[in-house]
Amino acid sequence: MLLETTQKFSVDTEIEAKDMIESFREQANVKGYTIKKASYTRKDKKSKGEIVATKFVVEIIQTFAGIWDDFE
């Protein structure tokens, strides 16, 4: 039985990161999971001390069932 999954995504903007998290939260009830953790982290690429690129890493942990859910 699948208990939980962890997924990481790369997006270009903070707005995209927030929208993705909100989308997963909206889909949770329909698709039968709960969100255990939803977060994003900013990652900067530097060259000679200057920021040359920025990405955001979104992490979603989905819980599908508890370990004791089928125990009566």
N, C-alpha and C positions, 0 to 999 in steps of 0.2 A: 504494500500500500504506500503510495506517495504521500509523504508527510509535508515537505516544504521544498521550495526551490529558491535559489538566489540567482538573480539576473543582473547583469551590468550592461549599460548602454552608454555610448558616447554621443553627445549632442554638441552643437556649436554655441548655443546661447543659454543663459540662465532662464529665460522665458520658456524655451523648449523643454528644459529640465523640469520646471514647475508644471508645465502642461502635461508632460508624460506621467508624472507622479499623480496628478489629478485624474488623468485618464484611467490609470490602473485602479485607483480608488473607486471610480464610478463603475468599472467593470467587475469589481470584486463580488458583489452580491449576485450578479447575473451569471458569472462563470463559476461560482461556488468556492471561492477562496477568501481568506482575509489577508490584509496587509500587516505583516509583523513589523516590517521596517521599510521606510521609504525615505531616501536621502539623496543629496547630490553633493559633489565635491568639485571645486574649480581646480583645474590643472593648467599651469602656465609653462610654456616653452620659452626659455631664455637663451639669448645669444649675446655674449659680451655684456651681461648685466641688464640687457633690455628685453622686455617681453615681446616676443615675435609672433606668438600664437597662443590662443586660449581655447580650451575645451572644457566641457563639464561631463563628469562621469556620474550617471544615475544608477543607484543601487536599489533594487526592489527585492524584498524577501516575502514570498507568498506562502501562506500556510493553508494546506488543503484539509488536513485532519490531525487530530492529536494522537499521541501514541496509545492512549487508552480509550479512544472513541468507540471501538467495537467491543469493549469489555462491559459486561452487565453485572 
